[in-house]
């Protein structure tokens, strides 16, 4: 069984844990719609960098 040679100091422990915090996601605002979305991803409206990339499906009501 492995046994440590000497005790780790609180300072060394803190240096190791300094990088464990969660980072907030990088958000961006679309120039056309003004919608907030993740960077480098298409917004829910289908826009990417001000251009419509994905066409929204047309919903037709057949109430005849």
Phi and psi in degrees as a GROMACS rama.xvg file:
@    title "Ramachandran Plot"
@    xaxis  label "Phi"
@    yaxis  label "Psi"
@TYPE xy
-75.921  134.636  UNK-2
-125.038  130.864  UNK-3
-68.535  147.776  UNK-4
-77.1695  -41.0326  UNK-5
-144.998  160.681  UNK-6
-74.9564  140.486  UNK-7
-78.7341  136.056  UNK-8
-78.6926  157.165  UNK-9
-59.052  -30.9346  UNK-10
-65.7288  -45.4599  UNK-11
-64.6655  -40.6604  UNK-12
-61.2862  -40.7525  UNK-13
-66.3997  -37.2791  UNK-14
-62.7185  -39.3207  UNK-15
-68.2056  -40.2849  UNK-16
-80.0446  -6.4573  UNK-17
-63.5884  -24.1026  UNK-18
-100.501  6.25961  UNK-19
-87.4374  -5.84429  UNK-20
-71.4351  155.7  UNK-21
-81.2237  140.417  UNK-22
-99.4502  144.616  UNK-23
-75.5342  147.306  UNK-24
-68.4675  146.482  UNK-25
-78.7752  112.326  UNK-26
-104.825  152.279  UNK-27
-137.433  155.413  UNK-28
-110.098  126.481  UNK-29
-68.2469  136.683  UNK-30
-70.9682  -30.2206  UNK-31
-84.3431  -53.1633  UNK-32
-92.5403  -20.7086  UNK-33
77.1227  14.8099  UNK-34
-87.161  142.166  UNK-35
-85.778  133.53  UNK-36
-149.551  167.986  UNK-37
-68.538  146.693  UNK-38
-63.8037  145.973  UNK-39
61.3766  29.2853  UNK-40
-136.923  151.878  UNK-41
-71.3282  137.63  UNK-42
-72.4322  163.481  UNK-43
-59.5466  -22.4306  UNK-44
-80.7971  -8.18784  UNK-45
94.6971  13.4121  UNK-46
-99.5364  143.601  UNK-47
-140.915  119.039  UNK-48
54.0188  41.2007  UNK-49
85.7528  -1.55792  UNK-50
-117.788  143.772  UNK-51
-79.475  115.97  UNK-52
-99.2298  -44.0855  UNK-53
-110.578  123.76  UNK-54
-76.8587  138.287  UNK-55
-77.4288  139.94  UNK-56
-67.7399  141.68  UNK-57
-87.8601  125.475  UNK-58
-99.1644  117.685  UNK-59
-105.875  134.716  UNK-60
-98.215  122.004  UNK-61
-102.533  78.5524  UNK-62
-101.296  42.0916  UNK-63
